[in-house]
Amino acid sequence: MQTTRSESLFQKAQQFIPGGVNSPVRAFKAVGGKPLFIKSAQGAYLFDEDNNRYIELINSWGPMILGHAHPMIEKAVVETVRFSPSFGAPTAREIEMAELITTMVPSVEKVRMVNSGTEACMSAIRLARGFTGRDKIIKFEGCYHGHGDSFLIAAGSGAITMGTPDSPGVTKGTANDTLTAPYNDLAAVRQLVEANPRQIAAIIIEPVAGNMGLVLPQPGFLEGLRQLCDQEGIILIFDEVMTGFRLAKGGAQERLGVKPDMTTLGKIIGGGLPVGAYGGRKEIMDYVSPAGPVYQAGTLSGNPVAMAAGLAMLHHLNDNPSIYTQLDNITAAITQGIAQAASALGKQLTINQIGSMYSLFFTEEPVVDFASAKRADLEAFGLYFRTMLAHGVYLAPSQFESLFVSVALSQADIDQIIQANAISLAAVFKK
């Protein structure tokens, strides 16, 4: 496989872009090698600047449930952009999008559009503080809610492998107002609440964590958080930037049967375009300006092109619920194939899966939190990643990222993914 063009572009990029990339995990430092520069994508495939083709299992970090460049999404974008890509003024599509979200997501009665998942989470925290009149929040070790200052305390995703979790530039005051607990440890959360009586504005959590690799909530954990928040007047925020509309029409909260007070959403509501949203109970959302005193604004919020693409995507998912069964079946076939390949080698791995999200960890112990995720063999994962790439399968370039499956995968693609896994696992365990 020749990657000459990508290597040349990366060398040039480092002259003008910090680290040569515009998001740290793209640099491949966590897995070794140099990043590939992508030229195009179609369906289940990525094509790099050297015209190599890869079956991909990232799908733009989640939103491409239908695969890349879906004709329906493309049509919506083309038809809309000819009227101008931005107005900075209200449009009818914003109302349609807001109404659709409220019908699909159980916890959302009103919703505000923003420009990214990070912005959605930052805004949700500000609103929770303004609504409750309290300053402190609780987040979970290994959960990543974007690069806002409050979230870079024991953060997940790129912050794990690209610098320190407590990032320079985050003030001591911000850190003091951000309390952290281990994921799946309800007792630790209770202790934090008891030690800070009537001071906790919000608990923010990925209901299914995707930024320390995929980690599932243990039975009773989310239910316990819901009960605790009800007792203490704390706003429970589900970060569904990854899981929203992917694990079910109503996201993880529908699939798992736990209803938060607020929900943050990401790029899937733009069909993959840059967009986000936060929403929740009416009385909370009516605290946002201009209805209430908590200020938040954005020139490109509710961008018409993003709204058109997102509406095409969400209407399709809403009208075709069998897509979720299809996604689950495809993902189960892949993970079962991986487990069988490992078993044939006499080895045991940990594979976490829910719906169309999964992660493979090179450890025999269950991965239930950030600490157990970090005990996985990262060197082994790097070799696994590079071998999979050499056999035409593009994975997330970090152990601490979930993989995302699309319905664009054919049976031949699934077979190739499983075969590549068999070869890659053999390479890892032989070493």
C-alpha positions in Angstrom: 0.0 0.0 0.0 1.5 3.3 -1.1 0.8 6.4 1.0 3.3 8.8 -0.6 0.7 11.5 -1.2 -0.6 11.4 2.4 2.9 11.5 3.8 3.8 14.5 1.7 0.6 16.3 2.8 1.3 15.6 6.4 4.8 17.0 6.2 3.3 20.2 4.6 0.5 20.4 7.1 2.9 20.5 10.0 4.3 23.8 8.7 0.9 25.5 9.0 -1.3 23.5 11.4 -0.3 22.6 15.0 0.8 19.0 14.8 -0.4 18.8 11.2 -4.0 18.1 12.2 -7.1 20.0 13.3 -8.1 17.5 16.0 -5.5 15.6 18.0 -6.6 12.0 17.6 -6.2 12.3 13.8 -2.4 12.5 14.2 -2.1 8.7 14.7 0.3 9.2 17.6 -1.6 6.8 19.8 -1.2 3.9 17.3 2.0 4.7 15.5 2.5 5.7 11.8 1.4 8.8 10.0 -2.2 10.0 9.3 -3.9 9.3 6.1 -5.4 12.2 4.2 -8.9 11.4 2.9 -10.0 12.5 -0.5 -13.5 11.1 -0.7 -15.9 8.6 0.8 -18.9 6.7 -0.6 -21.1 4.2 1.3 -18.9 2.1 3.5 -15.6 3.2 2.0 -13.0 5.8 2.4 -10.5 6.7 -0.3 -7.2 8.4 0.6 -5.1 10.8 -1.5 -3.2 7.8 -2.9 -6.4 6.2 -4.0 -6.3 3.4 -1.5 -9.8 2.1 -0.5 -10.7 1.3 3.1 -13.8 -0.2 4.7 -14.3 2.2 7.5 -15.7 1.8 11.0 -15.6 5.4 12.2 -18.3 7.0 10.1 -17.2 10.5 10.9 -17.3 9.5 14.6 -20.9 8.4 14.5 -23.3 10.3 12.3 -23.0 8.4 9.0 -25.5 5.7 10.0 -26.5 5.4 6.4 -22.9 5.5 5.1 -21.1 8.3 3.3 -22.5 10.5 0.6 -26.0 9.1 0.8 -28.0 10.4 -2.2 -30.9 11.6 0.0 -28.5 13.7 2.2 -26.7 14.9 -0.9 -29.9 16.0 -2.6 -31.0 17.9 0.5 -27.7 19.8 0.7 -27.6 20.7 -3.0 -31.2 21.9 -3.1 -30.7 24.1 0.0 -27.3 25.6 -0.6 -28.3 27.2 -3.9 -30.5 29.6 -1.8 -27.4 30.6 0.2 -25.5 28.6 2.8 -26.2 30.9 5.7 -28.6 33.7 6.7 -28.0 34.4 10.3 -31.8 34.6 10.7 -34.6 32.3 11.6 -35.8 29.7 9.1 -38.7 27.3 8.9 -36.4 24.3 8.9 -35.2 25.2 12.5 -38.8 24.8 13.7 -39.2 21.5 11.8 -36.0 20.2 13.3 -36.8 21.3 16.8 -40.3 19.7 16.6 -38.8 16.5 15.2 -36.2 16.2 17.9 -38.9 16.7 20.6 -41.0 13.9 19.1 -38.1 11.5 18.9 -36.1 12.1 22.1 -38.0 11.3 25.3 -36.5 14.0 27.6 -36.6 17.0 25.2 -39.5 19.4 25.4 -37.7 22.4 23.9 -34.3 22.5 22.1 -31.7 25.1 21.1 -29.5 24.6 18.1 -25.8 25.3 18.3 -22.7 24.5 16.1 -21.1 21.4 17.7 -21.4 18.8 20.5 -18.8 20.7 22.5 -20.8 23.9 22.3 -24.0 22.0 23.3 -22.3 20.5 26.4 -20.8 23.9 27.4 -24.2 25.6 27.0 -26.0 22.9 28.9 -23.7 23.2 31.9 -24.1 27.0 31.9 -27.8 26.7 31.8 -27.8 24.1 34.6 -25.8 26.5 36.8 -28.0 29.4 35.9 -31.2 27.4 36.6 -30.1 25.9 39.9 -28.0 28.9 41.2 -25.2 26.4 42.0 -21.6 26.3 40.7 -20.3 22.8 40.8 -20.7 19.9 38.4 -19.9 16.2 38.5 -18.4 14.4 35.5 -16.9 11.0 35.1 -13.4 9.9 34.6 -12.8 9.1 30.9 -16.0 10.7 29.7 -15.3 13.4 27.1 -17.8 16.3 26.5 -15.7 18.4 24.2 -12.8 20.7 24.9 -14.6 23.2 27.2 -12.6 24.0 30.3 -14.9 22.3 32.7 -14.7 19.0 30.8 -10.9 18.7 30.6 -10.7 17.3 34.1 -9.9 13.6 33.9 -11.2 13.7 30.3 -11.4 10.9 27.8 -10.7 10.5 24.1 -7.8 12.5 22.6 -7.0 14.1 26.0 -5.9 10.6 27.2 -3.2 10.2 24.7 -2.5 13.7 23.5 -1.2 15.6 26.6 -2.5 15.6 30.1 -6.1 15.2 31.0 -5.9 18.3 33.2 -5.0 20.5 30.2 -2.8 23.6 30.6 -5.0 26.6 30.3 -7.7 25.3 32.5 -7.9 27.5 35.6 -7.7 26.3 39.2 -11.1 27.8 39.8 -12.7 25.8 37.0 -11.0 22.7 38.3 -12.3 23.3 41.8 -15.9 23.5 40.4 -15.5 20.3 38.5 -15.8 17.1 40.6 -15.0 13.7 39.1 -16.1 10.2 39.9 -15.3 6.8 38.4 -17.8 5.7 35.7 -20.2 3.1 37.1 -19.4 4.0 40.7 -22.7 5.2 42.2 -21.3 5.2 45.7 -18.5 7.6 44.7 -21.1 10.0 43.3 -23.1 9.9 46.5 -20.0 10.7 48.5 -19.4 13.8 46.3 -22.9 15.0 46.7 -22.8 14.5 50.4 -19.5 16.4 50.7 -20.9 19.3 48.7 -24.4 19.8 49.9 -26.7 21.9 47.8 -23.7 22.9 45.7 -24.0 20.5 42.7 -25.8 22.1 39.7 -25.5 19.1 37.3 -24.2 15.6 36.7 -23.1 15.2 33.1 -22.5 11.8 31.7 -22.3 9.8 28.5 -25.1 7.3 29.2 -23.0 4.9 27.1 -19.4 6.0 27.3 -17.6 6.2 23.9 -14.4 8.1 24.7 -12.5 5.6 26.8 -13.4 3.0 24.2 -17.0 1.8 24.5 -18.0 1.3 28.2 -21.5 0.3 29.1 -23.4 1.4 32.2 -23.8 -1.3 34.8 -27.3 -2.3 35.7 -28.8 0.2 38.1 -26.1 2.9 37.6 -28.0 5.3 35.5 -31.2 4.6 37.5 -29.3 5.4 40.7 -28.1 8.7 39.2 -31.6 9.6 38.2 -32.9 8.9 41.8 -30.0 10.9 43.4 -30.6 13.9 41.1 -34.3 13.9 42.0 -33.5 13.8 45.7 -30.9 16.6 45.6 -32.4 18.9 43.0 -29.5 18.2 40.6 -29.9 18.5 36.8 -29.0 15.2 35.1 -27.5 15.8 31.7 -27.0 13.0 29.1 -24.4 13.7 26.6 -25.8 11.8 23.6 -23.5 13.4 21.0 -22.5 9.9 20.0 -25.5 7.8 21.0 -28.3 10.1 20.0 -30.3 8.6 17.1 -27.7 5.9 16.8 -28.7 3.4 19.5 -32.4 4.0 18.9 -34.6 6.7 17.5 -34.6 8.3 21.0 -31.0 7.5 21.7 -29.5 5.7 24.7 -32.2 7.1 27.0 -34.8 5.3 25.0 -32.8 2.1 24.7 -31.9 2.0 28.4 -35.1 3.5 29.8 -33.7 6.3 31.8 -34.9 9.9 31.3 -32.5 12.8 31.9 -33.4 16.4 32.6 -31.3 17.6 29.6 -29.8 16.1 26.6 -26.9 17.2 24.3 -26.7 16.1 20.7 -24.2 16.4 17.9 -23.4 16.2 14.2 -26.0 13.5 13.4 -28.7 16.2 13.5 -26.8 17.8 10.6 -26.4 14.6 8.6 -22.7 14.9 9.4 -22.4 18.6 8.9 -21.1 20.7 11.9 -24.1 21.1 14.2 -25.2 20.4 17.7 -28.1 21.0 20.1 -29.1 20.9 23.7 -32.6 20.4 25.0 -34.7 19.3 28.0 -37.6 20.1 30.2 -39.5 23.2 29.2 -39.0 25.0 32.5 -35.2 24.6 32.2 -35.0 25.6 28.5 -37.1 28.7 29.1 -34.2 30.0 31.2 -32.2 30.5 28.0 -32.1 34.0 26.5 -34.2 35.7 25.1 -36.8 33.8 27.1 -34.7 33.8 30.2 -31.5 35.2 31.8 -28.9 32.6 30.7 -27.1 34.0 27.6 -26.1 31.8 24.7 -25.9 32.7 21.0 -24.4 31.7 17.7 -24.3 33.3 14.2 -24.4 29.9 12.4 -26.8 28.2 14.9 -29.6 26.5 12.9 -27.6 26.8 9.7 -30.1 26.0 6.8 -27.8 23.6 5.0 -27.1 21.6 8.2 -30.8 21.6 9.1 -31.8 20.3 5.6 -29.3 17.5 5.8 -30.2 16.6 9.3 -34.0 16.6 8.6 -33.4 14.2 5.7 -31.4 11.9 8.0 -33.8 12.0 11.0 -37.0 11.7 9.0 -35.5 8.6 7.3 -34.5 7.0 10.7 -37.9 7.9 12.2 -39.8 6.4 9.3 -37.6 3.3 9.1 -37.1 1.8 12.6 -36.0 -1.5 11.1 -32.6 0.2 10.4 -31.8 -0.2 14.1 -32.3 -4.0 13.9 -30.2 -4.1 10.8 -27.4 -2.1 12.5 -27.5 -4.4 15.6 -27.3 -7.5 13.4 -24.4 -6.3 11.4 -22.4 -5.2 14.5 -23.2 -8.5 16.3 -21.9 -10.5 13.2 -18.6 -8.5 13.3 -18.0 -8.8 17.1 -18.9 -12.5 17.1 -16.4 -13.0 14.2 -13.7 -11.2 16.2 -14.4 -13.3 19.3 -14.3 -16.5 17.3 -11.0 -15.4 15.7 -9.5 -14.8 19.1 -10.8 -18.1 20.4 -9.3 -20.0 17.5 -5.9 -18.5 18.6 -6.6 -19.6 22.2 -6.8 -16.0 23.3 -9.3 -14.0 25.2 -10.2 -10.4 24.5 -12.8 -8.0 26.0 -15.3 -6.8 23.4 -17.9 -4.2 24.6 -20.9 -3.7 22.3 -24.3 -2.1 22.3 -26.2 -1.7 19.1 -24.0 -0.4 16.4 -21.1 0.7 18.7 -18.3 -1.5 19.8 -14.7 -1.6 21.1 -12.1 -4.3 21.4 -9.7 -4.2 24.3 -6.5 -6.2 24.6 -7.2 -7.3 28.1 -9.0 -10.3 29.7 -10.6 -8.3 32.5 -14.0 -6.6 32.0 -13.7 -2.9 31.0 -16.2 -1.0 33.1 -14.5 2.3 33.7 -11.5 4.5 32.8 -9.1 2.6 35.1 -9.9 -0.8 33.6 -9.7 0.7 30.1 -6.3 2.1 30.7 -5.0 -1.3 31.8 -5.6 -2.7 28.3 -2.4 -3.3 26.2 -2.0 -0.1 24.2 1.0 -1.4 22.3 -0.9 -4.4 21.2 -3.8 -2.1 20.0 -1.3 -0.1 17.9 -0.1 -3.2 16.1 -3.6 -4.3 15.6 -4.7 -1.0 14.2 -1.7 -0.9 11.7 -2.3 -4.5 10.6 -6.0 -3.8 10.1 -5.2 -0.7 8.1 -2.8 -2.7 5.9 -5.6 -5.1 5.1 -8.1 -2.4 4.1 -10.0 -1.7 7.3 -9.9 1.8 8.8 -10.4 1.9 12.6 -10.4 4.8 15.0 -6.7 5.6 15.6 -7.0 5.2 19.4 -7.8 2.5 21.9 -10.0 5.0 23.7 -12.5 5.5 20.9 -15.7 3.6 20.1 -16.2 2.2 16.6 -19.4 3.0 14.7 -21.1 0.7 12.1 -23.2 1.8 9.2 -26.0 0.0 7.2 -23.8 0.5 4.1 -21.7 -2.5 5.0 -22.4 -5.5 2.7 -21.9 -9.1 3.6 -18.7 -9.1 1.6 -17.5 -6.1 3.7 -18.4 -7.9 6.9 -16.5 -11.0 5.8 -13.4 -8.9 4.9 -13.6 -7.1 8.3 -13.7 -10.5 10.1 -10.9 -11.9 8.0 -8.7 -8.8 8.6 -9.3 -9.3 12.3 -8.2 -12.9 12.2 -4.9 -11.8 10.5 -4.4 -8.8 12.8 -5.0 -10.8 16.0 -2.7 -13.5 14.9 0.0 -10.8 14.3 -0.6 -9.3 17.7 -0.5 -12.5 19.7 2.4 -13.9 17.7 4.4 -10.9 18.9 
